């Protein structure tokens, strides 16, 4: 099986990061939609829930970014013929 080239790996990584950025924008829009609609009582009731959800989504995105970066590094190492030490 052929390993992807460095260019292909970097293109995949850039596409994955763009997807993650779109998800982050969506998370913030969801937070704002949940907190902006309604009156003060609605805000007071919904903001803590919306904030917890946003924080969880941002943490998931951070983990996904770390995973994408790791996969890029691992792929680049394999493409360059660098092997893992035993």
C-alpha positions as CSV (number, residue, x, y, z in Angstrom):
1,X,0.0,0.0,0.0
2,X,1.3,3.4,-1.0
3,X,1.8,6.0,1.8
4,X,0.4,9.5,1.1
5,X,2.9,12.2,0.1
6,X,3.7,15.1,2.5
7,X,1.6,17.4,0.3
8,X,-1.4,15.0,0.5
9,X,-1.0,14.8,4.2
10,X,-0.9,18.6,4.6
11,X,-3.9,19.0,2.4
12,X,-5.9,16.5,4.4
13,X,-4.8,18.2,7.6
14,X,-5.8,21.6,6.3
15,X,-9.2,20.3,5.3
16,X,-9.7,18.7,8.7
17,X,-8.8,21.9,10.5
18,X,-11.2,23.8,8.3
19,X,-14.0,21.4,9.3
20,X,-13.1,21.9,13.0
21,X,-13.2,25.6,12.5
22,X,-16.7,25.3,11.0
23,X,-17.8,23.2,14.0
24,X,-16.5,25.9,16.3
25,X,-18.4,28.6,14.6
26,X,-21.5,26.5,14.8
27,X,-21.0,25.9,18.5
28,X,-20.7,29.6,19.2
29,X,-23.8,30.3,17.0
30,X,-25.7,27.7,18.9
31,X,-24.7,29.3,22.2
32,X,-25.7,32.8,21.0
33,X,-29.0,31.5,19.7
34,X,-29.8,29.9,23.0
35,X,-29.0,33.0,25.0
36,X,-30.3,35.8,22.8
37,X,-33.8,34.7,22.3
38,X,-36.4,35.7,24.9
39,X,-36.4,37.9,27.9
40,X,-34.1,38.2,30.9
41,X,-35.7,35.3,32.7
42,X,-35.2,33.1,29.6
43,X,-31.6,34.1,29.5
44,X,-31.1,33.5,33.2
45,X,-32.6,30.0,32.9
46,X,-30.8,29.0,29.7
47,X,-27.4,30.6,29.9
48,X,-25.8,28.2,32.4
49,X,-26.9,25.2,30.3
50,X,-25.8,26.8,27.0
51,X,-22.4,27.7,28.5
52,X,-21.8,24.2,29.8
53,X,-22.7,22.8,26.4
54,X,-20.4,25.3,24.6
55,X,-17.5,24.5,27.0
56,X,-18.0,20.8,26.3
57,X,-18.1,21.3,22.5
58,X,-15.0,23.5,22.6
59,X,-13.1,20.8,24.7
60,X,-14.1,18.2,22.1
61,X,-12.9,20.4,19.3
62,X,-9.6,20.9,21.1
63,X,-9.1,17.2,21.5
64,X,-10.0,16.7,17.8
65,X,-7.4,19.3,16.8
66,X,-4.7,17.6,18.9
67,X,-5.6,14.3,17.3
68,X,-5.5,15.9,13.8
69,X,-2.1,17.4,14.6
70,X,-0.8,14.0,15.9
71,X,-2.0,12.2,12.8
72,X,-0.3,14.7,10.6
73,X,3.0,14.3,12.5
74,X,2.7,10.6,12.5
75,X,2.0,10.6,8.7
76,X,4.9,12.9,8.0
77,X,7.2,10.7,10.0
78,X,6.1,7.6,8.1
79,X,6.4,9.5,4.7
80,X,10.0,10.4,5.6
81,X,10.8,6.9,6.7
82,X,11.2,7.7,10.4
83,X,10.2,4.7,12.6
84,X,9.1,4.6,16.1
85,X,11.7,3.6,18.7
86,X,10.9,0.3,20.5
